């Protein structure tokens, strides 16, 4: 059974000056009553009505019913694909244990995660020891930084069949929406997700924006309107869960339509009625773009730095109160001693286990 180990007063302390802003907010943009919220019956209430097969439902059930948050409808996932994405030396120099794939799985287990997501190679080398102990989410595509000059294109590093053969519960993939290469990525991953569902695995999509044009004085890679549309695209190609960066601002579409430039389509009501500048309202817009919560939103924990614990708890509070499904936090957890990484993962999970922290 899920249990709470910290009180909401601990959360308030970690939120600091933002406690009142985040814990007392009520959304008046998209009401919570319009959403399909996470809960113990989420599979029966949402996925059992869909075209997902019984095998997919079984793996979703396994995902939702593992770790400390089992049976709540919320998920906490440990992602460790940075060895390819950022380089192994850069990622694991702070804690060399994580060059060894076994330590990645052990952190996920001790940290009470619902699943661990990493590369096909990392999963494969320890699959017989760990695939039955916690759900594997095999990340099948990656960007790499060995090509000179560096570029931003995700290509397949593993196959759906490999993930299935090693006993994975799900596959994961990234699409860089907005990039020059995005059409190939969309087609490639849509086909991979269809095959994964045919084999009975669930699907999780990293729905990231990527194009230098999105930096126009402000970084619109993390604007609610653009990331929200990326989520909608992810749901369209049958992602069962979408992963997204927490929005930090809004107005990506208007910014891209200045000085005679034309990009996409938008409606002013997106900014005046469906969202506001409040962090929870910005995140709620992301949730709404996942078919009003039918496709659950997990936000990423971000890079490791100062005040990691406080930042992770803040992100969890925003995601939960917006109607999201959980957090996927890697670098903040594995780029430190294991006991500290476990404590950080538990602090994130405690937000979702605390019934006093409600949907806004």
C-alpha positions as CSV (number, residue, x, y, z in Angstrom):
1,X,0.0,0.0,0.0
2,X,1.1,3.6,-0.7
3,X,2.1,5.5,2.4
4,X,3.1,9.1,3.1
5,X,6.4,9.5,4.9
6,X,6.5,13.3,4.9
7,X,3.9,15.9,5.9
8,X,2.6,18.8,3.8
9,X,4.5,21.1,6.1
10,X,7.7,19.6,4.7
11,X,6.5,20.4,1.2
12,X,5.7,24.0,2.3
13,X,9.1,24.4,3.8
14,X,10.7,23.1,0.5
15,X,8.5,25.4,-1.6
16,X,9.6,28.4,0.5
17,X,8.3,31.7,-0.8
18,X,6.3,29.9,-3.5
19,X,4.2,27.9,-1.0
20,X,1.2,30.1,-0.9
21,X,1.3,30.7,-4.7
22,X,1.3,27.0,-5.5
23,X,-0.7,25.4,-2.7
24,X,-3.6,27.8,-2.6
25,X,-4.1,28.4,-6.3
26,X,-7.5,27.5,-7.9
27,X,-7.5,27.2,-11.7
28,X,-10.2,29.3,-13.3
29,X,-8.9,28.7,-16.9
30,X,-9.6,25.1,-17.6
31,X,-11.6,23.7,-14.7
32,X,-10.4,20.5,-13.1
33,X,-13.9,19.0,-13.6
34,X,-13.2,19.0,-17.4
35,X,-10.1,16.7,-16.9
36,X,-9.7,13.0,-16.7
37,X,-7.6,12.8,-13.6
38,X,-5.2,10.1,-12.4
39,X,-6.6,7.6,-9.9
40,X,-6.6,4.0,-8.9
41,X,-9.2,3.2,-11.6
42,X,-7.4,5.0,-14.4
43,X,-7.0,1.9,-16.6
44,X,-10.6,0.8,-16.2
45,X,-11.9,4.4,-16.6
46,X,-9.8,5.4,-19.6
47,X,-7.7,2.7,-21.3
48,X,-10.2,-0.1,-21.1
49,X,-12.4,2.1,-23.3
50,X,-9.7,2.6,-25.9
51,X,-8.2,0.5,-28.8
52,X,-5.3,-0.8,-26.6
53,X,-5.2,-4.5,-26.4
54,X,-5.5,-6.6,-23.2
55,X,-1.7,-7.1,-23.3
56,X,-1.1,-3.4,-23.4
57,X,-3.6,-2.9,-20.5
58,X,-1.6,-5.6,-18.6
59,X,1.6,-3.7,-19.1
60,X,0.0,-0.4,-18.2
61,X,-1.3,-2.1,-15.1
62,X,2.2,-3.3,-14.2
63,X,3.5,0.2,-14.7
64,X,0.9,1.9,-12.6
65,X,1.1,-0.7,-9.8
66,X,4.8,-0.8,-9.1
67,X,6.9,1.2,-6.6
68,X,5.9,3.4,-3.7
69,X,3.0,5.0,-5.7
70,X,1.5,1.7,-6.8
71,X,-2.3,1.9,-7.1
72,X,-2.6,5.6,-7.1
73,X,-2.6,6.3,-10.8
74,X,0.5,8.4,-10.5
75,X,4.0,7.4,-11.7
76,X,7.6,8.2,-10.8
77,X,10.1,7.1,-13.5
78,X,13.9,7.1,-13.4
79,X,15.3,8.0,-16.8
80,X,19.0,7.5,-17.5
81,X,19.6,7.9,-21.2
82,X,22.1,10.7,-20.8
83,X,25.1,8.5,-21.4
84,X,24.2,8.7,-25.1
85,X,22.5,12.0,-25.2
86,X,25.1,14.0,-23.2
87,X,28.1,11.6,-23.1
88,X,28.7,9.0,-20.4
89,X,31.7,10.9,-19.0
90,X,29.8,14.1,-18.5
91,X,26.8,12.3,-17.1
92,X,28.4,9.9,-14.7
93,X,31.6,11.7,-13.5
94,X,29.7,13.0,-10.4
95,X,28.9,9.4,-9.4
96,X,30.9,6.8,-11.3
97,X,28.6,4.0,-10.0
98,X,26.2,4.7,-12.8
99,X,28.6,3.7,-15.6
100,X,27.4,0.2,-14.4
101,X,23.8,-0.5,-15.5
102,X,23.1,-2.6,-12.4
103,X,23.4,0.5,-10.2
104,X,20.8,2.3,-12.4
105,X,18.3,-0.5,-11.8
106,X,19.1,-0.6,-8.1
107,X,18.5,3.1,-7.7
108,X,15.1,2.8,-9.4
109,X,14.2,-0.1,-7.1
110,X,15.4,1.5,-3.9
111,X,14.0,4.8,-5.0
112,X,10.5,3.3,-5.2
113,X,10.0,4.2,-8.9
114,X,7.3,2.7,-11.0
115,X,9.8,2.1,-13.8
116,X,13.3,2.7,-15.1
117,X,13.9,4.1,-18.6
118,X,17.2,3.8,-20.2
119,X,18.9,2.7,-23.4
120,X,18.5,-0.7,-25.1
121,X,22.1,-1.5,-24.3
122,X,21.8,-0.7,-20.6
123,X,18.6,-2.6,-20.2
124,X,19.8,-5.5,-22.3
125,X,23.0,-6.2,-20.4
126,X,21.1,-6.7,-17.1
127,X,17.7,-7.8,-18.4
128,X,17.7,-11.3,-16.9
129,X,18.5,-9.9,-13.5
130,X,16.1,-7.0,-13.4
131,X,13.3,-7.1,-16.0
132,X,11.0,-9.1,-13.7
133,X,11.8,-6.9,-10.7
134,X,10.6,-3.6,-12.1
135,X,9.1,-2.4,-15.3
136,X,11.5,-1.6,-18.1
137,X,10.8,1.4,-20.4
138,X,13.3,0.8,-23.2
139,X,14.3,4.1,-24.9
140,X,14.7,3.2,-28.6
141,X,16.0,6.4,-30.1
142,X,18.6,9.0,-29.1
143,X,20.4,12.1,-30.1
144,X,24.2,12.0,-29.8
145,X,26.9,14.6,-29.5
146,X,29.8,12.8,-31.3
147,X,28.9,14.1,-34.7
148,X,30.9,17.3,-35.6
149,X,29.4,19.8,-35.7
150,X,26.8,18.7,-33.1
151,X,23.3,18.3,-34.5
152,X,19.9,17.5,-33.0
153,X,18.4,14.4,-34.7
154,X,17.0,11.4,-33.0
155,X,17.8,8.1,-34.6
156,X,16.9,4.5,-33.7
157,X,19.5,2.7,-31.4
158,X,17.4,-0.3,-30.6
159,X,14.4,-2.1,-32.0
160,X,10.9,-2.7,-30.7
161,X,11.5,-6.4,-31.0
162,X,14.6,-6.2,-28.8
163,X,12.5,-4.4,-26.1
164,X,9.8,-7.0,-26.3
165,X,12.3,-9.9,-26.1
166,X,13.9,-8.5,-23.0
167,X,10.5,-8.3,-21.2
168,X,10.0,-4.5,-21.4
169,X,6.6,-3.1,-20.2
170,X,7.0,-0.2,-22.5
171,X,9.1,1.6,-25.1
172,X,10.1,5.2,-25.0
173,X,11.1,7.6,-27.7
174,X,11.8,11.3,-28.3
175,X,10.6,13.5,-31.1
176,X,12.1,17.0,-31.6
177,X,9.0,18.8,-32.8
178,X,9.7,21.9,-34.8
179,X,13.1,20.6,-36.0
180,X,14.0,20.3,-39.7
181,X,14.1,16.5,-39.1
182,X,10.8,16.2,-37.3
183,X,8.7,14.7,-40.1
184,X,11.0,11.7,-40.3
185,X,11.0,11.3,-36.5
186,X,7.2,11.5,-36.4
187,X,6.7,8.8,-39.1
188,X,9.4,6.6,-37.6
189,X,8.1,6.7,-34.0
190,X,4.5,6.4,-35.1
191,X,5.4,3.1,-36.8
192,X,7.4,2.0,-33.8
193,X,4.5,2.7,-31.4
194,X,2.1,0.8,-33.6
195,X,4.4,-2.2,-33.5
196,X,4.9,-1.9,-29.7
197,X,1.1,-1.9,-29.2
198,X,0.8,-4.9,-31.5
199,X,3.3,-6.8,-29.3
200,X,1.5,-5.6,-26.1
201,X,3.8,-2.9,-24.8
202,X,2.9,0.5,-23.7
203,X,4.4,3.7,-25.2
204,X,5.9,6.9,-23.7
205,X,6.9,9.9,-25.8
206,X,9.3,12.6,-24.9
207,X,7.6,15.5,-26.7
208,X,10.4,18.1,-27.0
209,X,10.6,21.3,-29.0
210,X,13.9,21.9,-30.8
211,X,14.8,24.7,-33.2
212,X,17.1,27.6,-32.7
213,X,14.4,29.8,-34.1
214,X,12.3,29.3,-30.9
215,X,14.8,31.5,-29.0
216,X,13.7,35.1,-29.6
217,X,14.9,37.0,-26.6
218,X,13.1,34.4,-24.5
219,X,13.3,30.6,-24.8
220,X,10.0,29.5,-26.3
221,X,11.1,25.8,-26.2
222,X,9.4,25.8,-22.9
223,X,6.3,27.9,-23.7
224,X,3.0,26.3,-22.8
225,X,1.4,26.8,-26.2
226,X,4.2,25.1,-28.2
227,X,4.8,22.3,-25.7
228,X,1.0,21.8,-25.4
229,X,0.8,21.2,-29.2
230,X,3.7,18.9,-29.0
231,X,1.8,16.9,-26.4
232,X,-1.2,16.8,-28.7
233,X,0.9,15.5,-31.5
234,X,2.3,12.8,-29.2
235,X,-1.2,11.7,-28.2
236,X,-2.1,11.6,-31.9
237,X,0.6,8.9,-32.7
238,X,-0.8,6.8,-29.8
239,X,1.6,7.7,-26.9
240,X,0.0,6.3,-23.7
241,X,2.0,8.8,-21.6
242,X,3.7,12.0,-22.7
243,X,6.8,13.5,-21.2
244,X,7.2,17.3,-21.3
245,X,9.4,20.0,-19.9
246,X,7.6,22.1,-17.3
247,X,6.4,25.3,-19.1
248,X,8.1,28.5,-18.0
249,X,6.2,31.0,-20.1
250,X,3.7,31.4,-22.9
251,X,3.3,33.1,-26.2
252,X,5.5,31.0,-28.5
253,X,3.1,31.3,-31.4
254,X,2.8,35.1,-31.3
255,X,6.6,35.4,-30.9
256,X,7.1,33.3,-34.0
257,X,4.6,35.4,-36.0
258,X,6.4,38.8,-35.8
259,X,8.2,40.9,-38.5
260,X,6.2,39.3,-41.3
261,X,7.0,35.7,-40.3
262,X,4.3,33.1,-40.4
263,X,4.3,30.0,-38.2
264,X,1.5,27.7,-37.2
265,X,-2.0,28.9,-36.1
266,X,-3.2,30.2,-32.8
267,X,-6.2,31.9,-31.2
268,X,-5.9,34.7,-28.6
269,X,-8.3,32.7,-26.3
270,X,-5.4,30.3,-25.8
271,X,-3.8,33.0,-23.7
272,X,-6.7,35.0,-22.3
273,X,-9.1,32.1,-21.4
274,X,-7.3,28.8,-21.5
275,X,-4.3,29.8,-19.6
276,X,-2.6,32.5,-17.5
277,X,0.9,33.3,-16.3
278,X,0.4,31.2,-13.2
279,X,2.8,28.1,-13.3
280,X,-0.1,25.7,-12.6
281,X,-2.3,27.2,-15.3
282,X,0.6,26.9,-17.8
283,X,1.0,23.2,-16.9
284,X,-2.8,22.7,-17.0
285,X,-2.7,23.7,-20.7
286,X,-0.2,21.0,-21.3
287,X,-2.5,18.5,-19.5
288,X,-5.5,19.6,-21.6
289,X,-3.6,18.9,-24.8
290,X,-3.2,15.2,-23.8
291,X,-6.9,14.7,-24.6
292,X,-7.9,16.4,-21.3
293,X,-5.7,14.1,-19.3
294,X,-6.7,10.8,-21.0
295,X,-3.0,10.6,-22.1
296,X,-1.2,11.3,-18.8
297,X,1.4,14.1,-18.6
298,X,4.7,13.5,-16.8
299,X,7.0,16.5,-16.5
300,X,10.8,16.2,-16.5
301,X,12.9,17.0,-13.5
302,X,15.5,19.0,-15.4
303,X,19.3,19.3,-15.0
304,X,21.1,18.8,-11.7
305,X,22.3,21.9,-10.0
306,X,21.7,23.9,-6.8
307,X,18.6,23.4,-4.8
308,X,17.7,20.2,-6.6
309,X,15.4,18.9,-3.8
310,X,13.4,22.2,-3.7
311,X,13.2,22.3,-7.5
312,X,12.0,18.7,-7.8
313,X,9.3,19.2,-5.2
314,X,8.2,22.4,-6.8
315,X,7.8,20.7,-10.2
316,X,5.9,17.8,-8.6
317,X,3.5,20.2,-6.9
318,X,2.8,22.1,-10.1
319,X,2.4,18.9,-12.1
320,X,0.0,17.3,-9.6
321,X,-2.1,20.4,-9.0
322,X,-2.3,20.9,-12.7
323,X,-3.8,17.4,-13.2
324,X,-0.6,15.7,-14.3
325,X,0.3,12.1,-13.8
326,X,3.8,12.3,-12.3
327,X,7.5,13.1,-12.7
328,X,10.4,11.6,-14.6
329,X,13.5,12.7,-12.8
330,X,17.0,11.4,-13.6
331,X,20.0,13.7,-13.3
332,X,18.8,15.2,-10.0
333,X,18.7,11.6,-8.6
334,X,21.7,9.8,-10.1
335,X,24.3,12.7,-10.1
336,X,24.7,12.4,-6.4
337,X,25.3,9.6,-3.7
338,X,22.7,6.9,-3.9
339,X,21.2,7.6,-0.5
340,X,20.6,11.3,-1.5
341,X,19.2,10.2,-4.9
342,X,16.8,7.9,-3.1
343,X,15.8,10.6,-0.7
344,X,15.1,13.0,-3.6
345,X,12.9,10.4,-5.5
346,X,11.0,9.8,-2.3
347,X,10.4,13.5,-1.8
348,X,8.9,13.7,-5.3
349,X,6.7,10.7,-4.6
350,X,5.6,12.1,-1.3
351,X,3.9,15.0,-3.1
352,X,1.7,12.6,-5.0
353,X,1.0,10.4,-1.9
354,X,-0.1,13.4,0.1
355,X,-3.9,13.6,-0.2
356,X,-3.8,17.1,1.2
357,X,-2.1,18.4,-2.0
358,X,-5.1,18.4,-4.3
359,X,-5.7,19.3,-8.0
360,X,-6.2,23.0,-8.4
